[in-house]
Amino acid sequence: MHTATTFEHTGNSMASLHLKYLAVNPVDLKWGMAVNSVGFQEIGPGSEYPPENHPSRYVFSTNNGRVLNEYQLLYITEGKGKFFSRTTGRGKGISIEKGMMFLLFPGEWHTYCPDKETGWKEYWIGFNGPFADNLVDQGFFSKSKPVLNVRLHEDIVNLYNDAIKASTEQESGFQQILAGIVDRLLSLAYYHDRNSQFMESDTAQKIGEAKMMINDNFTSITPEEIAAKLCLSYSSFRKTFKEYTGFSPARFINDVRMRKAKELLTNTAMNIKEVAYSVGYNNHDYFFTAFRHLTGQTPSEYRKMTQGCGAKD
């Protein structure tokens, strides 16, 4: 059975406070994720932080910090402040501005607070489960980089509000809805943070130009030629391209060729050798091997699958 503790407060120092603390059924974790807490609070300039209206396991002193047994993803939509963690150190801390998220990790000491002069508005959602653990294990999120620059997005705010609403109503299966919201929030946090890093330079523009060159000249262009046209060293271009797309330039070119080969095998009567030459492979045997490695099928098998038993090689 699910239970929730709800706190709502309206006053001069805090314009609004909406908190939901949830008891998690062990069955919920079988889904891969379960939400323990979700909320929003507006901290006015000069207000004490954190507010006292939280359960004891969540209350902390900003001087001493705390350790939680859950993840929490916080989103600051107004104001500014500071964040500290064991991994990042207790020195000057990390400056938090509106449009930033920060991720708290279970078992990791941390503390944070809004600037006394500005206060802030914060949304948060707390969760546990193997789904989140796997994202950390695979390196998508790290204790060494807990702060994410996602900027201000209405859809992110709407997701937090949807989570608060679902936690309030607690209809059957609401934990699974909350798990989906956390998945979406983490996806957006990762996506927007990565792209904000590239937007600070002309990287996105350069990679866009590289992709256009590949799509227009995939039969003959080489990664070295692309780097030269972009006035970049090959090593720098390869590193940046892989960071941005997840693929090396050579792998990306090969995938474009294979995508075109699939189209020709499906929609034309060209024989296999003609398909190979038309997508940039001068060696028919190499095309055969590369195609099977990528798809798990030979070109002939792929054609028969997509065109039917009457297809000819």
Secondary structure as UniProt FT lines:
FT   STRAND          4..9
FT   STRAND          17..22
FT   TURN            26..27
FT   HELIX           28..31
FT   STRAND          34..43
FT   TURN            45..46
FT   TURN            56..58
FT   TURN            62..64
FT   STRAND          65..66
FT   STRAND          71..85
FT   TURN            86..88
FT   STRAND          89..97
FT   TURN            98..99
FT   STRAND          100..104
FT   TURN            106..107
FT   STRAND          110..114
FT   TURN            116..118
FT   STRAND          120..128
FT   HELIX           130..137
FT   TURN            138..139
FT   TURN            143..144
FT   STRAND          147..149
FT   HELIX           154..169
FT   TURN            172..173
FT   HELIX           174..199
FT   TURN            200..202
FT   HELIX           203..217
FT   TURN            218..220
FT   HELIX           223..229
FT   TURN            230..231
FT   HELIX           234..245
FT   HELIX           249..267
FT   HELIX           272..278
FT   TURN            279..280
FT   HELIX           284..295
FT   HELIX           299..307
FT   TURN            309..310
//
